[in-house]
């Protein structure tokens, strides 16, 4: 990683902005998160349990 790229990453961090993909992949290699996307999807957690065991 070049000095210029390091400085640019620091500017994003100091400005509390998300890193563009090009920098994320430089820093974290190819560790991409995989997830399902659909209309109405939320990040809420729901606990489901059965009353009948």
N, CA, C and O atoms as a Tripos MOL2 file, in Angstrom:
@<TRIPOS>MOLECULE
protein
  212   211    53     0     0
PROTEIN
NO_CHARGES

@<TRIPOS>ATOM
      1 N           0.8580   -1.1660    0.0000 N.3       1 UNK1
      2 CA          0.0000    0.0000    0.0000 C.3       1 UNK1
      3 C           0.9080    1.2340    0.0000 C.2       1 UNK1
      4 O           1.8950    1.3020    0.7330 O.2       1 UNK1
      5 N           0.5520    2.1850   -0.8270 N.am      2 UNK2
      6 CA          1.3800    3.3790   -0.9340 C.3       2 UNK2
      7 C           1.1010    4.3490    0.2100 C.2       2 UNK2
      8 O           0.0820    4.2590    0.8940 O.2       2 UNK2
      9 N           2.0170    5.2600    0.3920 N.am      3 UNK3
     10 CA          1.8440    6.3100    1.4130 C.3       3 UNK3
     11 C           0.6040    7.1500    1.1050 C.2       3 UNK3
     12 O          -0.1270    7.5410    2.0150 O.2       3 UNK3
     13 N           0.3740    7.4220   -0.1570 N.am      4 UNK4
     14 CA         -0.7960    8.2090   -0.5630 C.3       4 UNK4
     15 C          -2.0980    7.4750   -0.2020 C.2       4 UNK4
     16 O          -3.0490    8.0900    0.2800 O.2       4 UNK4
     17 N          -2.1290    6.1610   -0.4380 N.am      5 UNK5
     18 CA         -3.3160    5.3710   -0.0920 C.3       5 UNK5
     19 C          -3.5400    5.3670    1.4220 C.2       5 UNK5
     20 O          -4.6770    5.4600    1.8830 O.2       5 UNK5
     21 N          -2.4630    5.2610    2.1880 N.am      6 UNK6
     22 CA         -2.5770    5.2920    3.6470 C.3       6 UNK6
     23 C          -3.1510    6.6230    4.1220 C.2       6 UNK6
     24 O          -4.0130    6.6510    5.0000 O.2       6 UNK6
     25 N          -2.6760    7.7240    3.5470 N.am      7 UNK7
     26 CA         -3.1720    9.0420    3.9260 C.3       7 UNK7
     27 C          -4.6480    9.2060    3.5690 C.2       7 UNK7
     28 O          -5.4180    9.7920    4.3290 O.2       7 UNK7
     29 N          -5.0300    8.6860    2.4120 N.am      8 UNK8
     30 CA         -6.4300    8.7650    1.9870 C.3       8 UNK8
     31 C          -7.3300    7.9670    2.9350 C.2       8 UNK8
     32 O          -8.4210    8.4180    3.2860 O.2       8 UNK8
     33 N          -6.8780    6.7950    3.3440 N.am      9 UNK9
     34 CA         -7.6400    5.9710    4.3020 C.3       9 UNK9
     35 C          -7.7950    6.7160    5.6200 C.2       9 UNK9
     36 O          -8.8750    6.7160    6.2100 O.2       9 UNK9
     37 N          -6.7300    7.3460    6.0830 N.am     10 UNK10
     38 CA         -6.8040    8.1230    7.3270 C.3      10 UNK10
     39 C          -7.8060    9.2630    7.2140 C.2      10 UNK10
     40 O          -8.5170    9.5580    8.1750 O.2      10 UNK10
     41 N          -7.8710    9.9030    6.0580 N.am     11 UNK11
     42 CA         -8.8490   10.9900    5.8720 C.3      11 UNK11
     43 C         -10.2830   10.4660    5.9980 C.2      11 UNK11
     44 O         -11.1350   11.1180    6.6010 O.2      11 UNK11
     45 N         -10.5400    9.3020    5.4340 N.am     12 UNK12
     46 CA        -11.8790    8.7090    5.5600 C.3      12 UNK12
     47 C         -12.1860    8.3810    7.0260 C.2      12 UNK12
     48 O         -13.2840    8.6520    7.5120 O.2      12 UNK12
     49 N         -11.2250    7.8060    7.7110 N.am     13 UNK13
     50 CA        -11.4340    7.4230    9.1140 C.3      13 UNK13
     51 C         -11.6640    8.6590    9.9720 C.2      13 UNK13
     52 O         -12.5790    8.6800   10.7950 O.2      13 UNK13
     53 N         -10.8480    9.6800    9.7870 N.am     14 UNK14
     54 CA        -10.9960   10.9150   10.5730 C.3      14 UNK14
     55 C         -12.3230   11.6090   10.2980 C.2      14 UNK14
     56 O         -12.8850   12.2460   11.1880 O.2      14 UNK14
     57 N         -12.8250   11.4900    9.0780 N.am     15 UNK15
     58 CA        -14.1050   12.1000    8.7230 C.3      15 UNK15
     59 C         -15.2850   11.2050    9.0820 C.2      15 UNK15
     60 O         -16.4360   11.5620    8.8310 O.2      15 UNK15
     61 N         -15.0040   10.0370    9.6720 N.am     16 UNK16
     62 CA        -16.0230    9.0450   10.0510 C.3      16 UNK16
     63 C         -16.9050    8.7180    8.8410 C.2      16 UNK16
     64 O         -18.1330    8.7500    8.9160 O.2      16 UNK16
     65 N         -16.2410    8.4040    7.7310 N.am     17 UNK17
     66 CA        -16.9400    8.0140    6.5040 C.3      17 UNK17
     67 C         -16.5770    6.5700    6.1790 C.2      17 UNK17
     68 O         -15.4760    6.1240    6.5020 O.2      17 UNK17
     69 N         -17.4820    5.8380    5.5480 N.am     18 UNK18
     70 CA        -17.1620    4.4580    5.1620 C.3      18 UNK18
     71 C         -16.0610    4.4380    4.1040 C.2      18 UNK18
     72 O         -15.9780    5.3230    3.2530 O.2      18 UNK18
     73 N         -15.2280    3.4190    4.1770 N.am     19 UNK19
     74 CA        -14.1450    3.2800    3.2080 C.3      19 UNK19
     75 C         -14.6980    2.7770    1.8820 C.2      19 UNK19
     76 O         -15.5460    1.8850    1.8630 O.2      19 UNK19
     77 N         -14.2300    3.3380    0.7780 N.am     20 UNK20
     78 CA        -14.6090    2.7820   -0.5240 C.3      20 UNK20
     79 C         -14.0790    1.3530   -0.6410 C.2      20 UNK20
     80 O         -13.0950    0.9940    0.0050 O.2      20 UNK20
     81 N         -14.7300    0.5530   -1.4610 N.am     21 UNK21
     82 CA        -14.3560   -0.8560   -1.6170 C.3      21 UNK21
     83 C         -12.8810   -1.0350   -1.9420 C.2      21 UNK21
     84 O         -12.2490   -1.9610   -1.4340 O.2      21 UNK21
     85 N         -12.3210   -0.1690   -2.7810 N.am     22 UNK22
     86 CA        -10.9130   -0.3490   -3.1710 C.3      22 UNK22
     87 C          -9.9980   -0.3480   -1.9510 C.2      22 UNK22
     88 O          -9.0090   -1.0820   -1.9310 O.2      22 UNK22
     89 N         -10.2990    0.4500   -0.9460 N.am     23 UNK23
     90 CA         -9.4690    0.5000    0.2580 C.3      23 UNK23
     91 C          -9.8060   -0.6360    1.2190 C.2      23 UNK23
     92 O          -8.9180   -1.2020    1.8570 O.2      23 UNK23
     93 N         -11.0900   -0.9650    1.3180 N.am     24 UNK24
     94 CA        -11.4780   -2.0820    2.1900 C.3      24 UNK24
     95 C         -10.7830   -3.3540    1.7550 C.2      24 UNK24
     96 O         -10.2790   -4.1030    2.5920 O.2      24 UNK24
     97 N         -10.7480   -3.6120    0.4470 N.am     25 UNK25
     98 CA        -10.1420   -4.8440   -0.0470 C.3      25 UNK25
     99 C          -8.6240   -4.8160    0.0690 C.2      25 UNK25
    100 O          -7.9980   -5.8680    0.1960 O.2      25 UNK25
    101 N          -8.0190   -3.6260    0.0280 N.am     26 UNK26
    102 CA         -6.5820   -3.5250    0.2680 C.3      26 UNK26
    103 C          -6.2590   -3.8800    1.7180 C.2      26 UNK26
    104 O          -5.2890   -4.5860    1.9950 O.2      26 UNK26
    105 N          -7.0770   -3.3840    2.6290 N.am     27 UNK27
    106 CA         -6.8310   -3.6110    4.0590 C.3      27 UNK27
    107 C          -7.2020   -5.0100    4.5120 C.2      27 UNK27
    108 O          -6.4780   -5.6280    5.2920 O.2      27 UNK27
    109 N          -8.3300   -5.5120    4.0240 N.am     28 UNK28
    110 CA         -8.8780   -6.7580    4.5450 C.3      28 UNK28
    111 C          -8.8950   -7.8680    3.5090 C.2      28 UNK28
    112 O          -9.6600   -8.8220    3.6470 O.2      28 UNK28
    113 N          -8.0870   -7.7690    2.4960 N.am     29 UNK29
    114 CA         -8.0010   -8.7390    1.4130 C.3      29 UNK29
    115 C          -9.3730   -8.9530    0.8000 C.2      29 UNK29
    116 O         -10.0510   -7.9760    0.4830 O.2      29 UNK29
    117 N          -9.7960  -10.1640    0.6240 N.am     30 UNK30
    118 CA        -11.0700  -10.4300   -0.0460 C.3      30 UNK30
    119 C         -12.0880  -11.0100    0.9280 C.2      30 UNK30
    120 O         -12.8300  -11.9280    0.5800 O.2      30 UNK30
    121 N         -12.1230  -10.4830    2.1290 N.am     31 UNK31
    122 CA        -13.0430  -10.9840    3.1500 C.3      31 UNK31
    123 C         -14.3730  -10.2370    3.0360 C.2      31 UNK31
    124 O         -14.6360   -9.3020    3.7930 O.2      31 UNK31
    125 N         -15.1900  -10.6500    2.1050 N.am     32 UNK32
    126 CA        -16.4880  -10.0080    1.8850 C.3      32 UNK32
    127 C         -17.5590  -10.7370    2.6750 C.2      32 UNK32
    128 O         -17.5330  -11.9600    2.8070 O.2      32 UNK32
    129 N         -18.4990   -9.9690    3.1940 N.am     33 UNK33
    130 CA        -19.6330  -10.5870    3.8840 C.3      33 UNK33
    131 C         -20.6730  -10.9660    2.8420 C.2      33 UNK33
    132 O         -20.8800  -10.2550    1.8580 O.2      33 UNK33
    133 N         -21.3090  -12.0760    3.0720 N.am     34 UNK34
    134 CA        -22.3570  -12.5360    2.1790 C.3      34 UNK34
    135 C         -23.6550  -12.5470    2.9620 C.2      34 UNK34
    136 O         -23.6950  -12.9960    4.1080 O.2      34 UNK34
    137 N         -24.7000  -12.0580    2.3510 N.am     35 UNK35
    138 CA        -25.9890  -12.0650    3.0260 C.3      35 UNK35
    139 C         -27.1140  -12.0410    2.0100 C.2      35 UNK35
    140 O         -26.9020  -11.7340    0.8370 O.2      35 UNK35
    141 N         -28.2900  -12.3620    2.4600 N.am     36 UNK36
    142 CA        -29.4600  -12.3270    1.6000 C.3      36 UNK36
    143 C         -30.0850  -10.9440    1.6530 C.2      36 UNK36
    144 O         -30.1420  -10.3150    2.7090 O.2      36 UNK36
    145 N         -30.5510  -10.4810    0.5110 N.am     37 UNK37
    146 CA        -31.2030   -9.1840    0.4400 C.3      37 UNK37
    147 C         -32.5880   -9.4090   -0.1480 C.2      37 UNK37
    148 O         -32.7470  -10.0780   -1.1690 O.2      37 UNK37
    149 N         -33.5750   -8.8410    0.5100 N.am     38 UNK38
    150 CA        -34.9410   -8.9160   -0.0140 C.3      38 UNK38
    151 C         -35.7090   -7.7130    0.4970 C.2      38 UNK38
    152 O         -35.3230   -7.1050    1.4950 O.2      38 UNK38
    153 N         -36.7820   -7.3690   -0.1740 N.am     39 UNK39
    154 CA        -37.6200   -6.2510    0.2660 C.3      39 UNK39
    155 C         -38.1810   -6.5210    1.6540 C.2      39 UNK39
    156 O         -38.6810   -7.6140    1.9200 O.2      39 UNK39
    157 N         -38.1020   -5.5440    2.5330 N.am     40 UNK40
    158 CA        -38.6650   -5.6880    3.8700 C.3      40 UNK40
    159 C         -37.7520   -6.3710    4.8670 C.2      40 UNK40
    160 O         -38.1500   -6.5660    6.0160 O.2      40 UNK40
    161 N         -36.5440   -6.7420    4.4760 N.am     41 UNK41
    162 CA        -35.6180   -7.4130    5.3890 C.3      41 UNK41
    163 C         -35.1860   -6.4260    6.4650 C.2      41 UNK41
    164 O         -34.8780   -5.2730    6.1630 O.2      41 UNK41
    165 N         -35.1610   -6.8690    7.7170 N.am     42 UNK42
    166 CA        -34.7150   -6.0290    8.8160 C.3      42 UNK42
    167 C         -33.5930   -6.7280    9.5650 C.2      42 UNK42
    168 O         -33.3250   -7.9100    9.3520 O.2      42 UNK42
    169 N         -32.9510   -5.9860   10.4350 N.am     43 UNK43
    170 CA        -31.8830   -6.5810   11.2430 C.3      43 UNK43
    171 C         -32.3990   -6.9380   12.6380 C.2      43 UNK43
    172 O         -31.6140   -7.2650   13.5280 O.2      43 UNK43
    173 N         -33.7250   -6.8750   12.8280 N.am     44 UNK44
    174 CA        -34.2980   -7.2120   14.1260 C.3      44 UNK44
    175 C         -34.1000   -8.6970   14.4270 C.2      44 UNK44
    176 O         -34.1370   -9.5430   13.5330 O.2      44 UNK44
    177 N         -33.8930   -8.9820   15.6910 N.am     45 UNK45
    178 CA        -33.7380  -10.3680   16.1280 C.3      45 UNK45
    179 C         -35.0600  -10.8100   16.7300 C.2      45 UNK45
    180 O         -35.6900  -10.0730   17.4880 O.2      45 UNK45
    181 N         -35.4620  -11.9980   16.3910 N.am     46 UNK46
    182 CA        -36.7350  -12.5220   16.8540 C.3      46 UNK46
    183 C         -36.4790  -13.8990   17.4690 C.2      46 UNK46
    184 O         -35.8420  -14.7530   16.8500 O.2      46 UNK46
    185 N         -36.9620  -14.1030   18.6500 N.am     47 UNK47
    186 CA        -36.8250  -15.4050   19.3100 C.3      47 UNK47
    187 C         -38.1260  -16.1780   19.1380 C.2      47 UNK47
    188 O         -39.1930  -15.7190   19.5450 O.2      47 UNK47
    189 N         -38.0260  -17.3340   18.5420 N.am     48 UNK48
    190 CA        -39.1960  -18.1690   18.3230 C.3      48 UNK48
    191 C         -39.0030  -19.4580   19.1260 C.2      48 UNK48
    192 O         -37.9610  -20.1100   19.0580 O.2      48 UNK48
    193 N         -40.0230  -19.7940   19.8710 N.am     49 UNK49
    194 CA        -39.9360  -21.0300   20.6240 C.3      49 UNK49
    195 C         -41.2800  -21.7260   20.5710 C.2      49 UNK49
    196 O         -42.3110  -21.1070   20.3070 O.2      49 UNK49
    197 N         -41.2530  -22.9830   20.8190 N.am     50 UNK50
    198 CA        -42.4790  -23.7810   20.7290 C.3      50 UNK50
    199 C         -43.0280  -23.9960   22.1340 C.2      50 UNK50
    200 O         -42.2800  -24.2800   23.0690 O.2      50 UNK50
    201 N         -44.3410  -23.8590   22.2680 N.am     51 UNK51
    202 CA        -44.9920  -24.1550   23.5380 C.3      51 UNK51
    203 C         -45.1930  -25.6660   23.6900 C.2      51 UNK51
    204 O         -45.4160  -26.1620   24.7940 O.2      51 UNK51
    205 N         -45.1120  -26.3800   22.5810 N.am     52 UNK52
    206 CA        -45.3210  -27.8220   22.5960 C.3      52 UNK52
    207 C         -43.9820  -28.5110   22.3850 C.2      52 UNK52
    208 O         -43.3520  -28.3340   21.3430 O.2      52 UNK52
    209 N         -43.5510  -29.2770   23.3430 N.am     53 UNK53
    210 CA        -42.2740  -29.9860   23.1830 C.3      53 UNK53
    211 C         -42.5010  -31.4530   23.0430 C.2      53 UNK53
    212 O         -41.5450  -32.2150   22.8980 O.2      53 UNK53
@<TRIPOS>BOND
     1     1     2 1
     2     2     3 1
     3     3     4 2
     4     3     5 am
     5     5     6 1
     6     6     7 1
     7     7     8 2
     8     7     9 am
     9     9    10 1
    10    10    11 1
    11    11    12 2
    12    11    13 am
    13    13    14 1
    14    14    15 1
    15    15    16 2
    16    15    17 am
    17    17    18 1
    18    18    19 1
    19    19    20 2
    20    19    21 am
    21    21    22 1
    22    22    23 1
    23    23    24 2
    24    23    25 am
    25    25    26 1
    26    26    27 1
    27    27    28 2
    28    27    29 am
    29    29    30 1
    30    30    31 1
    31    31    32 2
    32    31    33 am
    33    33    34 1
    34    34    35 1
    35    35    36 2
    36    35    37 am
    37    37    38 1
    38    38    39 1
    39    39    40 2
    40    39    41 am
    41    41    42 1
    42    42    43 1
    43    43    44 2
    44    43    45 am
    45    45    46 1
    46    46    47 1
    47    47    48 2
    48    47    49 am
    49    49    50 1
    50    50    51 1
    51    51    52 2
    52    51    53 am
    53    53    54 1
    54    54    55 1
    55    55    56 2
    56    55    57 am
    57    57    58 1
    58    58    59 1
    59    59    60 2
    60    59    61 am
    61    61    62 1
    62    62    63 1
    63    63    64 2
    64    63    65 am
    65    65    66 1
    66    66    67 1
    67    67    68 2
    68    67    69 am
    69    69    70 1
    70    70    71 1
    71    71    72 2
    72    71    73 am
    73    73    74 1
    74    74    75 1
    75    75    76 2
    76    75    77 am
    77    77    78 1
    78    78    79 1
    79    79    80 2
    80    79    81 am
    81    81    82 1
    82    82    83 1
    83    83    84 2
    84    83    85 am
    85    85    86 1
    86    86    87 1
    87    87    88 2
    88    87    89 am
    89    89    90 1
    90    90    91 1
    91    91    92 2
    92    91    93 am
    93    93    94 1
    94    94    95 1
    95    95    96 2
    96    95    97 am
    97    97    98 1
    98    98    99 1
    99    99   100 2
   100    99   101 am
   101   101   102 1
   102   102   103 1
   103   103   104 2
   104   103   105 am
   105   105   106 1
   106   106   107 1
   107   107   108 2
   108   107   109 am
   109   109   110 1
   110   110   111 1
   111   111   112 2
   112   111   113 am
   113   113   114 1
   114   114   115 1
   115   115   116 2
   116   115   117 am
   117   117   118 1
   118   118   119 1
   119   119   120 2
   120   119   121 am
   121   121   122 1
   122   122   123 1
   123   123   124 2
   124   123   125 am
   125   125   126 1
   126   126   127 1
   127   127   128 2
   128   127   129 am
   129   129   130 1
   130   130   131 1
   131   131   132 2
   132   131   133 am
   133   133   134 1
   134   134   135 1
   135   135   136 2
   136   135   137 am
   137   137   138 1
   138   138   139 1
   139   139   140 2
   140   139   141 am
   141   141   142 1
   142   142   143 1
   143   143   144 2
   144   143   145 am
   145   145   146 1
   146   146   147 1
   147   147   148 2
   148   147   149 am
   149   149   150 1
   150   150   151 1
   151   151   152 2
   152   151   153 am
   153   153   154 1
   154   154   155 1
   155   155   156 2
   156   155   157 am
   157   157   158 1
   158   158   159 1
   159   159   160 2
   160   159   161 am
   161   161   162 1
   162   162   163 1
   163   163   164 2
   164   163   165 am
   165   165   166 1
   166   166   167 1
   167   167   168 2
   168   167   169 am
   169   169   170 1
   170   170   171 1
   171   171   172 2
   172   171   173 am
   173   173   174 1
   174   174   175 1
   175   175   176 2
   176   175   177 am
   177   177   178 1
   178   178   179 1
   179   179   180 2
   180   179   181 am
   181   181   182 1
   182   182   183 1
   183   183   184 2
   184   183   185 am
   185   185   186 1
   186   186   187 1
   187   187   188 2
   188   187   189 am
   189   189   190 1
   190   190   191 1
   191   191   192 2
   192   191   193 am
   193   193   194 1
   194   194   195 1
   195   195   196 2
   196   195   197 am
   197   197   198 1
   198   198   199 1
   199   199   200 2
   200   199   201 am
   201   201   202 1
   202   202   203 1
   203   203   204 2
   204   203   205 am
   205   205   206 1
   206   206   207 1
   207   207   208 2
   208   207   209 am
   209   209   210 1
   210   210   211 1
   211   211   212 2
@<TRIPOS>SUBSTRUCTURE
     1 UNK1         2 RESIDUE 1 A UNK
     2 UNK2         6 RESIDUE 1 A UNK
     3 UNK3        10 RESIDUE 1 A UNK
     4 UNK4        14 RESIDUE 1 A UNK
     5 UNK5        18 RESIDUE 1 A UNK
     6 UNK6        22 RESIDUE 1 A UNK
     7 UNK7        26 RESIDUE 1 A UNK
     8 UNK8        30 RESIDUE 1 A UNK
     9 UNK9        34 RESIDUE 1 A UNK
    10 UNK10       38 RESIDUE 1 A UNK
    11 UNK11       42 RESIDUE 1 A UNK
    12 UNK12       46 RESIDUE 1 A UNK
    13 UNK13       50 RESIDUE 1 A UNK
    14 UNK14       54 RESIDUE 1 A UNK
    15 UNK15       58 RESIDUE 1 A UNK
    16 UNK16       62 RESIDUE 1 A UNK
    17 UNK17       66 RESIDUE 1 A UNK
    18 UNK18       70 RESIDUE 1 A UNK
    19 UNK19       74 RESIDUE 1 A UNK
    20 UNK20       78 RESIDUE 1 A UNK
    21 UNK21       82 RESIDUE 1 A UNK
    22 UNK22       86 RESIDUE 1 A UNK
    23 UNK23       90 RESIDUE 1 A UNK
    24 UNK24       94 RESIDUE 1 A UNK
    25 UNK25       98 RESIDUE 1 A UNK
    26 UNK26      102 RESIDUE 1 A UNK
    27 UNK27      106 RESIDUE 1 A UNK
    28 UNK28      110 RESIDUE 1 A UNK
    29 UNK29      114 RESIDUE 1 A UNK
    30 UNK30      118 RESIDUE 1 A UNK
    31 UNK31      122 RESIDUE 1 A UNK
    32 UNK32      126 RESIDUE 1 A UNK
    33 UNK33      130 RESIDUE 1 A UNK
    34 UNK34      134 RESIDUE 1 A UNK
    35 UNK35      138 RESIDUE 1 A UNK
    36 UNK36      142 RESIDUE 1 A UNK
    37 UNK37      146 RESIDUE 1 A UNK
    38 UNK38      150 RESIDUE 1 A UNK
    39 UNK39      154 RESIDUE 1 A UNK
    40 UNK40      158 RESIDUE 1 A UNK
    41 UNK41      162 RESIDUE 1 A UNK
    42 UNK42      166 RESIDUE 1 A UNK
    43 UNK43      170 RESIDUE 1 A UNK
    44 UNK44      174 RESIDUE 1 A UNK
    45 UNK45      178 RESIDUE 1 A UNK
    46 UNK46      182 RESIDUE 1 A UNK
    47 UNK47      186 RESIDUE 1 A UNK
    48 UNK48      190 RESIDUE 1 A UNK
    49 UNK49      194 RESIDUE 1 A UNK
    50 UNK50      198 RESIDUE 1 A UNK
    51 UNK51      202 RESIDUE 1 A UNK
    52 UNK52      206 RESIDUE 1 A UNK
    53 UNK53      210 RESIDUE 1 A UNK
